[in-house]
Amino acid sequence: MRHPELREILVPRENATRETVRAFLGARGVADAEGRTLTLLACVDGLVFDRLVGGGGVLRDEIAGLVAAALRST
């Protein structure tokens, strides 16, 4: 984020995916659905990036685990 040319493309934006995830979490009574949405999407992005760099695919169970964690109350 120290590089202005990267900051513009890396800043989270409002989009259909974010709206869908926020609605999904909110409908399930997750407190701070917005915060959990940002965290969940950052984790998914990180997992996908890891697999792009290291090879391999993202397993359904890995995504399911991230979603389950987002749904847990703190």
PyMOL Python script that loads the backbone (N, CA, C, O; Angstrom):
from pymol import cmd

cmd.read_pdbstr("""\
ATOM      1  N   MET A   1       0.818  -1.199   0.000  1.00  0.00           N
ATOM      2  CA  MET A   1       0.000   0.000   0.000  1.00  0.00           C
ATOM      3  C   MET A   1       0.858   1.258   0.000  1.00  0.00           C
ATOM      4  O   MET A   1       0.330   2.364  -0.121  1.00  0.00           O
ATOM      5  N   ARG A   2       2.160   1.108   0.132  1.00  0.00           N
ATOM      6  CA  ARG A   2       3.026   2.282   0.102  1.00  0.00           C
ATOM      7  C   ARG A   2       3.223   2.808  -1.311  1.00  0.00           C
ATOM      8  O   ARG A   2       3.679   3.937  -1.496  1.00  0.00           O
ATOM      9  N   HIS A   3       2.886   2.007  -2.299  1.00  0.00           N
ATOM     10  CA  HIS A   3       3.057   2.400  -3.691  1.00  0.00           C
ATOM     11  C   HIS A   3       1.722   2.894  -4.248  1.00  0.00           C
ATOM     12  O   HIS A   3       0.792   2.105  -4.413  1.00  0.00           O
ATOM     13  N   PRO A   4       1.622   4.187  -4.538  1.00  0.00           N
ATOM     14  CA  PRO A   4       0.353   4.756  -5.009  1.00  0.00           C
ATOM     15  C   PRO A   4      -0.232   4.035  -6.223  1.00  0.00           C
ATOM     16  O   PRO A   4      -1.451   3.908  -6.342  1.00  0.00           O
ATOM     17  N   GLU A   5       0.623   3.568  -7.113  1.00  0.00           N
ATOM     18  CA  GLU A   5       0.117   2.902  -8.315  1.00  0.00           C
ATOM     19  C   GLU A   5      -0.548   1.562  -7.989  1.00  0.00           C
ATOM     20  O   GLU A   5      -1.409   1.102  -8.738  1.00  0.00           O
ATOM     21  N   LEU A   6      -0.158   0.937  -6.885  1.00  0.00           N
ATOM     22  CA  LEU A   6      -0.791  -0.316  -6.461  1.00  0.00           C
ATOM     23  C   LEU A   6      -1.993  -0.070  -5.552  1.00  0.00           C
ATOM     24  O   LEU A   6      -2.956  -0.836  -5.567  1.00  0.00           O
ATOM     25  N   ARG A   7      -1.932   0.987  -4.774  1.00  0.00           N
ATOM     26  CA  ARG A   7      -2.998   1.286  -3.816  1.00  0.00           C
ATOM     27  C   ARG A   7      -4.362   1.344  -4.499  1.00  0.00           C
ATOM     28  O   ARG A   7      -5.348   0.826  -3.975  1.00  0.00           O
ATOM     29  N   GLU A   8      -4.412   1.973  -5.664  1.00  0.00           N
ATOM     30  CA  GLU A   8      -5.681   2.143  -6.372  1.00  0.00           C
ATOM     31  C   GLU A   8      -6.322   0.806  -6.741  1.00  0.00           C
ATOM     32  O   GLU A   8      -7.544   0.673  -6.672  1.00  0.00           O
ATOM     33  N   ILE A   9      -5.521  -0.181  -7.129  1.00  0.00           N
ATOM     34  CA  ILE A   9      -6.104  -1.464  -7.533  1.00  0.00           C
ATOM     35  C   ILE A   9      -6.306  -2.426  -6.358  1.00  0.00           C
ATOM     36  O   ILE A   9      -7.044  -3.404  -6.483  1.00  0.00           O
ATOM     37  N   LEU A  10      -5.659  -2.160  -5.221  1.00  0.00           N
ATOM     38  CA  LEU A  10      -5.760  -3.072  -4.086  1.00  0.00           C
ATOM     39  C   LEU A  10      -6.793  -2.664  -3.038  1.00  0.00           C
ATOM     40  O   LEU A  10      -7.159  -3.474  -2.186  1.00  0.00           O
ATOM     41  N   VAL A  11      -7.258  -1.439  -3.090  1.00  0.00           N
ATOM     42  CA  VAL A  11      -8.243  -0.977  -2.117  1.00  0.00           C
ATOM     43  C   VAL A  11      -9.564  -1.712  -2.360  1.00  0.00           C
ATOM     44  O   VAL A  11     -10.055  -1.736  -3.488  1.00  0.00           O
ATOM     45  N   PRO A  12     -10.155  -2.322  -1.294  1.00  0.00           N
ATOM     46  CA  PRO A  12     -11.432  -3.018  -1.480  1.00  0.00           C
ATOM     47  C   PRO A  12     -12.498  -2.067  -2.017  1.00  0.00           C
ATOM     48  O   PRO A  12     -12.584  -0.913  -1.598  1.00  0.00           O
ATOM     49  N   ARG A  13     -13.296  -2.560  -2.936  1.00  0.00           N
ATOM     50  CA  ARG A  13     -14.345  -1.766  -3.560  1.00  0.00           C
ATOM     51  C   ARG A  13     -15.694  -2.434  -3.355  1.00  0.00           C
ATOM     52  O   ARG A  13     -15.795  -3.642  -3.139  1.00  0.00           O
ATOM     53  N   GLU A  14     -16.709  -1.617  -3.430  1.00  0.00           N
ATOM     54  CA  GLU A  14     -18.063  -2.158  -3.399  1.00  0.00           C
ATOM     55  C   GLU A  14     -18.320  -2.835  -4.734  1.00  0.00           C
ATOM     56  O   GLU A  14     -18.083  -2.240  -5.785  1.00  0.00           O
ATOM     57  N   ASN A  15     -18.795  -4.058  -4.707  1.00  0.00           N
ATOM     58  CA  ASN A  15     -19.124  -4.779  -5.932  1.00  0.00           C
ATOM     59  C   ASN A  15     -20.171  -5.845  -5.625  1.00  0.00           C
ATOM     60  O   ASN A  15     -20.565  -6.017  -4.471  1.00  0.00           O
ATOM     61  N   ALA A  16     -20.615  -6.549  -6.638  1.00  0.00           N
ATOM     62  CA  ALA A  16     -21.688  -7.530  -6.474  1.00  0.00           C
ATOM     63  C   ALA A  16     -21.297  -8.657  -5.527  1.00  0.00           C
ATOM     64  O   ALA A  16     -22.127  -9.124  -4.747  1.00  0.00           O
ATOM     65  N   THR A  17     -20.058  -9.094  -5.586  1.00  0.00           N
ATOM     66  CA  THR A  17     -19.611 -10.170  -4.697  1.00  0.00           C
ATOM     67  C   THR A  17     -19.686  -9.713  -3.252  1.00  0.00           C
ATOM     68  O   THR A  17     -20.195 -10.430  -2.390  1.00  0.00           O
ATOM     69  N   ARG A  18     -19.186  -8.542  -2.997  1.00  0.00           N
ATOM     70  CA  ARG A  18     -19.206  -8.012  -1.629  1.00  0.00           C
ATOM     71  C   ARG A  18     -20.636  -7.854  -1.126  1.00  0.00           C
ATOM     72  O   ARG A  18     -20.928  -8.181   0.024  1.00  0.00           O
ATOM     73  N   GLU A  19     -21.523  -7.359  -1.972  1.00  0.00           N
ATOM     74  CA  GLU A  19     -22.929  -7.210  -1.583  1.00  0.00           C
ATOM     75  C   GLU A  19     -23.560  -8.563  -1.271  1.00  0.00           C
ATOM     76  O   GLU A  19     -24.303  -8.693  -0.298  1.00  0.00           O
ATOM     77  N   THR A  20     -23.268  -9.565  -2.091  1.00  0.00           N
ATOM     78  CA  THR A  20     -23.831 -10.903  -1.899  1.00  0.00           C
ATOM     79  C   THR A  20     -23.335 -11.535  -0.603  1.00  0.00           C
ATOM     80  O   THR A  20     -24.122 -12.104   0.153  1.00  0.00           O
ATOM     81  N   VAL A  21     -22.046 -11.438  -0.347  1.00  0.00           N
ATOM     82  CA  VAL A  21     -21.484 -12.015   0.880  1.00  0.00           C
ATOM     83  C   VAL A  21     -22.035 -11.289   2.103  1.00  0.00           C
ATOM     84  O   VAL A  21     -22.394 -11.932   3.090  1.00  0.00           O
ATOM     85  N   ARG A  22     -22.106  -9.972   2.052  1.00  0.00           N
ATOM     86  CA  ARG A  22     -22.644  -9.193   3.177  1.00  0.00           C
ATOM     87  C   ARG A  22     -24.102  -9.591   3.442  1.00  0.00           C
ATOM     88  O   ARG A  22     -24.493  -9.756   4.597  1.00  0.00           O
ATOM     89  N   ALA A  23     -24.901  -9.746   2.395  1.00  0.00           N
ATOM     90  CA  ALA A  23     -26.302 -10.153   2.550  1.00  0.00           C
ATOM     91  C   ALA A  23     -26.398 -11.566   3.120  1.00  0.00           C
ATOM     92  O   ALA A  23     -27.243 -11.837   3.973  1.00  0.00           O
ATOM     93  N   PHE A  24     -25.541 -12.459   2.655  1.00  0.00           N
ATOM     94  CA  PHE A  24     -25.516 -13.841   3.144  1.00  0.00           C
ATOM     95  C   PHE A  24     -25.217 -13.870   4.643  1.00  0.00           C
ATOM     96  O   PHE A  24     -25.913 -14.536   5.410  1.00  0.00           O
ATOM     97  N   LEU A  25     -24.190 -13.152   5.047  1.00  0.00           N
ATOM     98  CA  LEU A  25     -23.817 -13.138   6.471  1.00  0.00           C
ATOM     99  C   LEU A  25     -24.883 -12.426   7.304  1.00  0.00           C
ATOM    100  O   LEU A  25     -25.237 -12.889   8.389  1.00  0.00           O
ATOM    101  N   GLY A  26     -25.384 -11.323   6.809  1.00  0.00           N
ATOM    102  CA  GLY A  26     -26.414 -10.578   7.532  1.00  0.00           C
ATOM    103  C   GLY A  26     -27.677 -11.398   7.731  1.00  0.00           C
ATOM    104  O   GLY A  26     -28.285 -11.350   8.800  1.00  0.00           O
ATOM    105  N   ALA A  27     -28.081 -12.156   6.706  1.00  0.00           N
ATOM    106  CA  ALA A  27     -29.285 -12.983   6.793  1.00  0.00           C
ATOM    107  C   ALA A  27     -29.140 -14.094   7.823  1.00  0.00           C
ATOM    108  O   ALA A  27     -30.135 -14.636   8.305  1.00  0.00           O
ATOM    109  N   ARG A  28     -27.908 -14.430   8.157  1.00  0.00           N
ATOM    110  CA  ARG A  28     -27.652 -15.465   9.146  1.00  0.00           C
ATOM    111  C   ARG A  28     -27.344 -14.887  10.524  1.00  0.00           C
ATOM    112  O   ARG A  28     -26.889 -15.593  11.424  1.00  0.00           O
ATOM    113  N   GLY A  29     -27.599 -13.599  10.667  1.00  0.00           N
ATOM    114  CA  GLY A  29     -27.465 -12.956  11.967  1.00  0.00           C
ATOM    115  C   GLY A  29     -26.047 -12.679  12.423  1.00  0.00           C
ATOM    116  O   GLY A  29     -25.803 -12.499  13.616  1.00  0.00           O
ATOM    117  N   VAL A  30     -25.116 -12.642  11.497  1.00  0.00           N
ATOM    118  CA  VAL A  30     -23.726 -12.373  11.853  1.00  0.00           C
ATOM    119  C   VAL A  30     -23.595 -10.912  12.270  1.00  0.00           C
ATOM    120  O   VAL A  30     -23.951 -10.000  11.523  1.00  0.00           O
ATOM    121  N   ALA A  31     -23.079 -10.712  13.470  1.00  0.00           N
ATOM    122  CA  ALA A  31     -22.810  -9.342  13.933  1.00  0.00           C
ATOM    123  C   ALA A  31     -21.671  -8.773  13.091  1.00  0.00           C
ATOM    124  O   ALA A  31     -20.736  -9.491  12.738  1.00  0.00           O
ATOM    125  N   ASP A  32     -21.751  -7.508  12.779  1.00  0.00           N
ATOM    126  CA  ASP A  32     -20.743  -6.830  11.963  1.00  0.00           C
ATOM    127  C   ASP A  32     -20.537  -7.552  10.627  1.00  0.00           C
ATOM    128  O   ASP A  32     -19.421  -7.927  10.268  1.00  0.00           O
ATOM    129  N   ALA A  33     -21.633  -7.732   9.912  1.00  0.00           N
ATOM    130  CA  ALA A  33     -21.564  -8.421   8.624  1.00  0.00           C
ATOM    131  C   ALA A  33     -20.594  -7.733   7.667  1.00  0.00           C
ATOM    132  O   ALA A  33     -19.927  -8.404   6.879  1.00  0.00           O
ATOM    133  N   GLU A  34     -20.506  -6.413   7.724  1.00  0.00           N
ATOM    134  CA  GLU A  34     -19.575  -5.697   6.839  1.00  0.00           C
ATOM    135  C   GLU A  34     -18.131  -6.069   7.161  1.00  0.00           C
ATOM    136  O   GLU A  34     -17.357  -6.386   6.257  1.00  0.00           O
ATOM    137  N   GLY A  35     -17.769  -6.034   8.429  1.00  0.00           N
ATOM    138  CA  GLY A  35     -16.404  -6.386   8.827  1.00  0.00           C
ATOM    139  C   GLY A  35     -16.065  -7.825   8.497  1.00  0.00           C
ATOM    140  O   GLY A  35     -14.975  -8.118   8.004  1.00  0.00           O
ATOM    141  N   ARG A  36     -17.005  -8.730   8.773  1.00  0.00           N
ATOM    142  CA  ARG A  36     -16.771 -10.142   8.468  1.00  0.00           C
ATOM    143  C   ARG A  36     -16.687 -10.371   6.960  1.00  0.00           C
ATOM    144  O   ARG A  36     -15.945 -11.239   6.501  1.00  0.00           O
ATOM    145  N   THR A  37     -17.441  -9.599   6.201  1.00  0.00           N
ATOM    146  CA  THR A  37     -17.383  -9.717   4.738  1.00  0.00           C
ATOM    147  C   THR A  37     -15.983  -9.375   4.250  1.00  0.00           C
ATOM    148  O   THR A  37     -15.405 -10.113   3.452  1.00  0.00           O
ATOM    149  N   LEU A  38     -15.444  -8.276   4.719  1.00  0.00           N
ATOM    150  CA  LEU A  38     -14.095  -7.870   4.301  1.00  0.00           C
ATOM    151  C   LEU A  38     -13.070  -8.920   4.688  1.00  0.00           C
ATOM    152  O   LEU A  38     -12.180  -9.239   3.900  1.00  0.00           O
ATOM    153  N   THR A  39     -13.187  -9.465   5.902  1.00  0.00           N
ATOM    154  CA  THR A  39     -12.248 -10.487   6.365  1.00  0.00           C
ATOM    155  C   THR A  39     -12.368 -11.755   5.540  1.00  0.00           C
ATOM    156  O   THR A  39     -11.363 -12.320   5.109  1.00  0.00           O
ATOM    157  N   LEU A  40     -13.603 -12.204   5.319  1.00  0.00           N
ATOM    158  CA  LEU A  40     -13.808 -13.431   4.554  1.00  0.00           C
ATOM    159  C   LEU A  40     -13.271 -13.293   3.138  1.00  0.00           C
ATOM    160  O   LEU A  40     -12.576 -14.183   2.649  1.00  0.00           O
ATOM    161  N   LEU A  41     -13.583 -12.195   2.481  1.00  0.00           N
ATOM    162  CA  LEU A  41     -13.112 -12.010   1.112  1.00  0.00           C
ATOM    163  C   LEU A  41     -11.591 -11.872   1.049  1.00  0.00           C
ATOM    164  O   LEU A  41     -10.971 -12.329   0.089  1.00  0.00           O
ATOM    165  N   ALA A  42     -10.989 -11.255   2.052  1.00  0.00           N
ATOM    166  CA  ALA A  42      -9.527 -11.162   2.092  1.00  0.00           C
ATOM    167  C   ALA A  42      -8.908 -12.547   2.249  1.00  0.00           C
ATOM    168  O   ALA A  42      -7.886 -12.844   1.630  1.00  0.00           O
ATOM    169  N   CYS A  43      -9.520 -13.392   3.071  1.00  0.00           N
ATOM    170  CA  CYS A  43      -9.023 -14.762   3.250  1.00  0.00           C
ATOM    171  C   CYS A  43      -9.154 -15.575   1.969  1.00  0.00           C
ATOM    172  O   CYS A  43      -8.231 -16.293   1.587  1.00  0.00           O
ATOM    173  N   VAL A  44     -10.287 -15.462   1.317  1.00  0.00           N
ATOM    174  CA  VAL A  44     -10.491 -16.175   0.048  1.00  0.00           C
ATOM    175  C   VAL A  44      -9.496 -15.679  -0.998  1.00  0.00           C
ATOM    176  O   VAL A  44      -8.896 -16.480  -1.716  1.00  0.00           O
ATOM    177  N   ASP A  45      -9.322 -14.371  -1.084  1.00  0.00           N
ATOM    178  CA  ASP A  45      -8.348 -13.816  -2.031  1.00  0.00           C
ATOM    179  C   ASP A  45      -6.953 -14.353  -1.749  1.00  0.00           C
ATOM    180  O   ASP A  45      -6.225 -14.718  -2.672  1.00  0.00           O
ATOM    181  N   GLY A  46      -6.580 -14.402  -0.472  1.00  0.00           N
ATOM    182  CA  GLY A  46      -5.264 -14.908  -0.088  1.00  0.00           C
ATOM    183  C   GLY A  46      -5.089 -16.372  -0.445  1.00  0.00           C
ATOM    184  O   GLY A  46      -4.025 -16.779  -0.911  1.00  0.00           O
ATOM    185  N   LEU A  47      -6.131 -17.163  -0.229  1.00  0.00           N
ATOM    186  CA  LEU A  47      -6.090 -18.581  -0.558  1.00  0.00           C
ATOM    187  C   LEU A  47      -5.940 -18.778  -2.061  1.00  0.00           C
ATOM    188  O   LEU A  47      -5.131 -19.592  -2.505  1.00  0.00           O
ATOM    189  N   VAL A  48      -6.707 -18.044  -2.833  1.00  0.00           N
ATOM    190  CA  VAL A  48      -6.618 -18.139  -4.290  1.00  0.00           C
ATOM    191  C   VAL A  48      -5.231 -17.696  -4.762  1.00  0.00           C
ATOM    192  O   VAL A  48      -4.626 -18.351  -5.610  1.00  0.00           O
ATOM    193  N   PHE A  49      -4.730 -16.597  -4.220  1.00  0.00           N
ATOM    194  CA  PHE A  49      -3.398 -16.107  -4.607  1.00  0.00           C
ATOM    195  C   PHE A  49      -2.335 -17.154  -4.291  1.00  0.00           C
ATOM    196  O   PHE A  49      -1.443 -17.406  -5.101  1.00  0.00           O
ATOM    197  N   ASP A  50      -2.434 -17.763  -3.106  1.00  0.00           N
ATOM    198  CA  ASP A  50      -1.473 -18.793  -2.721  1.00  0.00           C
ATOM    199  C   ASP A  50      -1.458 -19.937  -3.729  1.00  0.00           C
ATOM    200  O   ASP A  50      -0.395 -20.439  -4.093  1.00  0.00           O
ATOM    201  N   ARG A  51      -2.633 -20.341  -4.172  1.00  0.00           N
ATOM    202  CA  ARG A  51      -2.708 -21.448  -5.126  1.00  0.00           C
ATOM    203  C   ARG A  51      -2.249 -21.038  -6.511  1.00  0.00           C
ATOM    204  O   ARG A  51      -1.694 -21.857  -7.244  1.00  0.00           O
ATOM    205  N   LEU A  52      -2.468 -19.784  -6.885  1.00  0.00           N
ATOM    206  CA  LEU A  52      -1.974 -19.307  -8.172  1.00  0.00           C
ATOM    207  C   LEU A  52      -0.458 -19.301  -8.198  1.00  0.00           C
ATOM    208  O   LEU A  52       0.155 -19.679  -9.197  1.00  0.00           O
ATOM    209  N   VAL A  53       0.143 -18.873  -7.102  1.00  0.00           N
ATOM    210  CA  VAL A  53       1.598 -18.779  -7.023  1.00  0.00           C
ATOM    211  C   VAL A  53       2.231 -20.151  -6.810  1.00  0.00           C
ATOM    212  O   VAL A  53       3.228 -20.493  -7.446  1.00  0.00           O
ATOM    213  N   GLY A  54       1.635 -20.935  -5.904  1.00  0.00           N
ATOM    214  CA  GLY A  54       2.230 -22.216  -5.543  1.00  0.00           C
ATOM    215  C   GLY A  54       1.737 -23.400  -6.345  1.00  0.00           C
ATOM    216  O   GLY A  54       2.309 -24.487  -6.262  1.00  0.00           O
ATOM    217  N   GLY A  55       0.706 -23.211  -7.104  1.00  0.00           N
ATOM    218  CA  GLY A  55       0.146 -24.315  -7.867  1.00  0.00           C
ATOM    219  C   GLY A  55      -0.935 -25.036  -7.081  1.00  0.00           C
ATOM    220  O   GLY A  55      -0.982 -24.961  -5.853  1.00  0.00           O
ATOM    221  N   GLY A  56      -1.776 -25.715  -7.780  1.00  0.00           N
ATOM    222  CA  GLY A  56      -2.853 -26.460  -7.141  1.00  0.00           C
ATOM    223  C   GLY A  56      -4.154 -25.700  -7.202  1.00  0.00           C
ATOM    224  O   GLY A  56      -4.210 -24.556  -7.654  1.00  0.00           O
ATOM    225  N   GLY A  57      -5.185 -26.349  -6.743  1.00  0.00           N
ATOM    226  CA  GLY A  57      -6.513 -25.753  -6.767  1.00  0.00           C
ATOM    227  C   GLY A  57      -7.012 -25.468  -5.373  1.00  0.00           C
ATOM    228  O   GLY A  57      -6.476 -25.975  -4.388  1.00  0.00           O
ATOM    229  N   VAL A  58      -8.029 -24.663  -5.301  1.00  0.00           N
ATOM    230  CA  VAL A  58      -8.673 -24.359  -4.029  1.00  0.00           C
ATOM    231  C   VAL A  58      -9.755 -25.409  -3.818  1.00  0.00           C
ATOM    232  O   VAL A  58     -10.636 -25.582  -4.660  1.00  0.00           O
ATOM    233  N   LEU A  59      -9.684 -26.102  -2.697  1.00  0.00           N
ATOM    234  CA  LEU A  59     -10.642 -27.151  -2.389  1.00  0.00           C
ATOM    235  C   LEU A  59     -11.920 -26.576  -1.793  1.00  0.00           C
ATOM    236  O   LEU A  59     -11.885 -25.590  -1.056  1.00  0.00           O
ATOM    237  N   ARG A  60     -13.028 -27.192  -2.112  1.00  0.00           N
ATOM    238  CA  ARG A  60     -14.330 -26.776  -1.584  1.00  0.00           C
ATOM    239  C   ARG A  60     -14.305 -26.748  -0.053  1.00  0.00           C
ATOM    240  O   ARG A  60     -14.881 -25.850   0.562  1.00  0.00           O
ATOM    241  N   ASP A  61     -13.640 -27.729   0.561  1.00  0.00           N
ATOM    242  CA  ASP A  61     -13.567 -27.789   2.024  1.00  0.00           C
ATOM    243  C   ASP A  61     -12.831 -26.588   2.614  1.00  0.00           C
ATOM    244  O   ASP A  61     -13.157 -26.139   3.713  1.00  0.00           O
ATOM    245  N   GLU A  62     -11.855 -26.073   1.899  1.00  0.00           N
ATOM    246  CA  GLU A  62     -11.125 -24.904   2.381  1.00  0.00           C
ATOM    247  C   GLU A  62     -12.034 -23.677   2.397  1.00  0.00           C
ATOM    248  O   GLU A  62     -12.036 -22.912   3.361  1.00  0.00           O
ATOM    249  N   ILE A  63     -12.797 -23.494   1.337  1.00  0.00           N
ATOM    250  CA  ILE A  63     -13.731 -22.370   1.284  1.00  0.00           C
ATOM    251  C   ILE A  63     -14.820 -22.562   2.335  1.00  0.00           C
ATOM    252  O   ILE A  63     -15.202 -21.608   3.013  1.00  0.00           O
ATOM    253  N   ALA A  64     -15.318 -23.776   2.473  1.00  0.00           N
ATOM    254  CA  ALA A  64     -16.350 -24.063   3.468  1.00  0.00           C
ATOM    255  C   ALA A  64     -15.837 -23.745   4.877  1.00  0.00           C
ATOM    256  O   ALA A  64     -16.587 -23.234   5.710  1.00  0.00           O
ATOM    257  N   GLY A  65     -14.591 -24.039   5.138  1.00  0.00           N
ATOM    258  CA  GLY A  65     -14.012 -23.724   6.449  1.00  0.00           C
ATOM    259  C   GLY A  65     -13.944 -22.234   6.703  1.00  0.00           C
ATOM    260  O   GLY A  65     -14.201 -21.784   7.819  1.00  0.00           O
ATOM    261  N   LEU A  66     -13.602 -21.461   5.686  1.00  0.00           N
ATOM    262  CA  LEU A  66     -13.556 -20.009   5.831  1.00  0.00           C
ATOM    263  C   LEU A  66     -14.952 -19.440   6.074  1.00  0.00           C
ATOM    264  O   LEU A  66     -15.125 -18.548   6.904  1.00  0.00           O
ATOM    265  N   VAL A  67     -15.945 -19.955   5.351  1.00  0.00           N
ATOM    266  CA  VAL A  67     -17.316 -19.485   5.530  1.00  0.00           C
ATOM    267  C   VAL A  67     -17.811 -19.864   6.928  1.00  0.00           C
ATOM    268  O   VAL A  67     -18.455 -19.054   7.595  1.00  0.00           O
ATOM    269  N   ALA A  68     -17.517 -21.082   7.375  1.00  0.00           N
ATOM    270  CA  ALA A  68     -17.927 -21.514   8.729  1.00  0.00           C
ATOM    271  C   ALA A  68     -17.314 -20.610   9.779  1.00  0.00           C
ATOM    272  O   ALA A  68     -17.982 -20.250  10.749  1.00  0.00           O
ATOM    273  N   ALA A  69     -16.069 -20.239   9.609  1.00  0.00           N
ATOM    274  CA  ALA A  69     -15.405 -19.349  10.559  1.00  0.00           C
ATOM    275  C   ALA A  69     -16.072 -17.976  10.566  1.00  0.00           C
ATOM    276  O   ALA A  69     -16.223 -17.366  11.624  1.00  0.00           O
ATOM    277  N   ALA A  70     -16.469 -17.491   9.399  1.00  0.00           N
ATOM    278  CA  ALA A  70     -17.130 -16.180   9.310  1.00  0.00           C
ATOM    279  C   ALA A  70     -18.487 -16.209   9.992  1.00  0.00           C
ATOM    280  O   ALA A  70     -18.946 -15.191  10.509  1.00  0.00           O
ATOM    281  N   LEU A  71     -19.127 -17.362   9.996  1.00  0.00           N
ATOM    282  CA  LEU A  71     -20.455 -17.486  10.607  1.00  0.00           C
ATOM    283  C   LEU A  71     -20.418 -17.671  12.126  1.00  0.00           C
ATOM    284  O   LEU A  71     -21.424 -17.452  12.801  1.00  0.00           O
ATOM    285  N   ARG A  72     -19.271 -18.071  12.663  1.00  0.00           N
ATOM    286  CA  ARG A  72     -19.159 -18.280  14.103  1.00  0.00           C
ATOM    287  C   ARG A  72     -19.261 -16.967  14.860  1.00  0.00           C
ATOM    288  O   ARG A  72     -18.767 -15.928  14.423  1.00  0.00           O
ATOM    289  N   SER A  73     -19.912 -17.048  15.994  1.00  0.00           N
ATOM    290  CA  SER A  73     -19.952 -15.838  16.853  1.00  0.00           C
ATOM    291  C   SER A  73     -18.644 -15.768  17.623  1.00  0.00           C
ATOM    292  O   SER A  73     -18.007 -16.783  17.906  1.00  0.00           O
ATOM    293  N   THR A  74     -18.263 -14.543  17.954  1.00  0.00           N
ATOM    294  CA  THR A  74     -16.989 -14.360  18.654  1.00  0.00           C
ATOM    295  C   THR A  74     -17.166 -14.450  20.137  1.00  0.00           C
ATOM    296  O   THR A  74     -16.195 -14.319  20.883  1.00  0.00           O
TER     297      THR A  74
END
""", "prot")
cmd.dss("prot")
cmd.show_as("cartoon", "prot")
cmd.util.cbc("prot")
cmd.orient("prot")
